[in-house]
Amino acid sequence: MAKKPRFFSPSKPPQKPLPARAEAVVEKFSHDMRGIARVGGKTVFIDNALPGEKVSFQYIARRSRFDEGTLLEVLQASPQRCAPRCPHVDLCGGCAVQHLQPEAQILEKQQILLEQLARFGDIEVPEVLPPLAAEPFGYRRKGRLGIRMVKPGREDSREHKRAGRQLIFGFRQKRSNDLTDIRECHVLHPAIAAQIPRLKQLVNDSDGRACFSQLEVAVGDDAAAIVLRHLKPLTAADRERWLAFAADTGIHLYLQPGDVASAHRIWPQGDGDERGDELLSYTLPEFDLTLRFHPLDFVQVNFAINRQMVSRAVALLDPQPHERVLDLFCGLGNFTLPLARRAREVVGVEGEGALTRRGADNAALNGLHNVQFHAADLTQDIRAHAWAAAGFDKILLDPPRGGALEVVRELARFGARRIVYVSCNPSTLARDAGELAVLGYRLARAGVMDMFPHTAHVESMAVFEKG
């Protein structure tokens, strides 16, 4: 039998090796707040570089359409550059722009919002709302600290080696699933940040440390909490170690041996009523509200900005005592309950049933009887739901990063005169704004909020009017 002929595809010409060091002038920020430069006719995204600066950098990746680099030296600095507080900023993914003055950060985020609306929605903003800002450090009340025991040499840190393994404790690195081993954090709330060295030592001293995967941290107005995710049961000795830490610091301690539903508090011990006794809380004083939440619930991480954001959203939507309001992606009632203080009736809809139950409990806690909560997948057809059968005077929506394209296309059926859209992703806001324009809604006002100082996250709010 004759052999089949073998075919060879022509090999690609070898790429020239990247230089160890190159220089560039940074033109502007990318959407993730990396410096953009042009070198040899090709775009390069440079970590830690600011617009207007002349820098030297090291290439770290080559792509077909662009390259990536990291800053080596600032040859000509921007007047807006400042010294970062944290020693981990070059590697840690928790902060991207600590080297940029906070006042300049929020203005750059405002520019990103305007550019994204123009690029993806072909929309100009008639009125730009003043940015919302607050204290840029110690603001983060929720976070997830990863735990890994790895072979020495895999990470830069050499701390806490034990039994041939090394503890890595911290946030993910920039654009990587690897962890940054941190000793301190300047954006975490002080109630947690102050305990980082002790928590690292506690993890390292634990018998089951190799089976720990993460610590979820949450801080309310009343207390702080830590949720230890462990893949095997704790030994008696480990349980006593962690209970002693909790009792000494006053930090509530939860264990999570499985999925989210398995999380349970072991200190302080209470009456076991998960609907109240085991929850944290935060307040919205302007609306005389207290909202309870579980440490694993979604809540806004920056309470100071959240208060300003809720106040602005309610003011912009301007619900009247005779009006019916719809709150989509309502969570546990962060906007729903303040709106219920002003409107005749508010309907909150959220995909996660646990959060809508929490919202109903929060309504009862605050004596609100003009609010309903419903669980529904807002990426699917909503027409069959009873709550979607009636009209609404006004609508607020606060979707996740993917936006609200599917439900936005259905909003015209409700006949609302005004829509307030709270966004954590300007590109999906721009896309959805284009859909709202097709439905006859015009963008009237928009602005940014510095919910995540020192990061590239752009939080914004937009107002749409019918006609």
QUIKA-V607578 format. One record per backbone hydrogen bond with DSSP energy under -1.0 kcal/mol. NH is the residue of the N-H (numbers start at 1). CO is the residue of the C=O. Records with the same first field share a line. If there is no record, write none. Layout:
NH: CO / CO
This chain:
22: 57
24: 55
26: 53
27: 36
30: 34
33: 30
35: 46
36: 28
37: 44
39: 42
42: 39
44: 37
45: 67
46: 35
47: 69
49: 46
52: 26
53: 50
54: 76
55: 24
56: 73
57: 22
58: 70
60: 68
61: 68
63: 66
67: 43
68: 61
69: 45
70: 58
71: 47
72: 56
73: 56
75: 54
76: 54
81: 78
82: 99
91: 88
92: 88
93: 172
96: 454
97: 454
100: 97
101: 80
105: 101
106: 102
108: 104
109: 105
110: 106
111: 107
112: 108
113: 109
114: 110
115: 111
116: 112
117: 113
118: 114
119: 115
120: 116
121: 117
123: 117
129: 446
132: 448
138: 186
140: 187
141: 301
143: 217
145: 215
146: 170
147: 213
148: 168
150: 166
154: 151
162: 165
165: 162
166: 150
167: 160
168: 148
170: 146
173: 178
174: 91
176: 173
180: 171
182: 169
189: 140
192: 189
193: 189
194: 190
195: 192
196: 193
199: 195
200: 196
201: 197
202: 198
203: 199
204: 200
205: 201
206: 203
209: 206
211: 208
212: 209
213: 229
215: 145
216: 227
217: 143
218: 225
219: 141
220: 223
221: 281
225: 218
226: 252
227: 216
228: 254
229: 214
230: 256
231: 211
239: 235
240: 236
241: 237
242: 238
243: 239
244: 240
245: 241
246: 242
247: 243
248: 244
249: 245
250: 246
252: 224
253: 267
254: 226
255: 264
256: 228
262: 259
263: 260
264: 255
266: 253
267: 253
274: 272
276: 273
277: 273
278: 273
279: 276
280: 293
282: 291
284: 289
287: 284
288: 285
289: 284
291: 282
293: 280
297: 294
306: 302
307: 303
308: 304
309: 305
310: 306
311: 307
312: 308
313: 309
314: 310
315: 311
316: 312
317: 313
318: 314
323: 320
325: 345
326: 394
327: 347
328: 396
329: 349
330: 349
333: 330
337: 333
339: 335
340: 336
342: 339
343: 339
344: 323
345: 323
346: 370
347: 325
348: 372
349: 327
350: 374
356: 352
357: 353
358: 354
359: 355
360: 356
361: 357
362: 358
363: 359
364: 360
365: 361
366: 362
367: 364
368: 363
372: 346
374: 348
376: 350
380: 377
385: 382
389: 386
392: 414
393: 324
394: 324
395: 418
396: 326
397: 420
398: 328
403: 400
408: 404
409: 405
410: 407
411: 408
413: 410
414: 411
415: 412
417: 393
419: 464
420: 395
421: 462
422: 397
423: 460
429: 425
430: 426
431: 427
432: 428
433: 429
434: 430
435: 431
436: 432
437: 433
438: 434
439: 435
440: 437
441: 436
442: 465
444: 463
445: 463
446: 127
447: 461
449: 459
450: 132
451: 449
455: 452
460: 423
461: 447
462: 421
463: 445
464: 419
465: 442
466: 417
467: 440
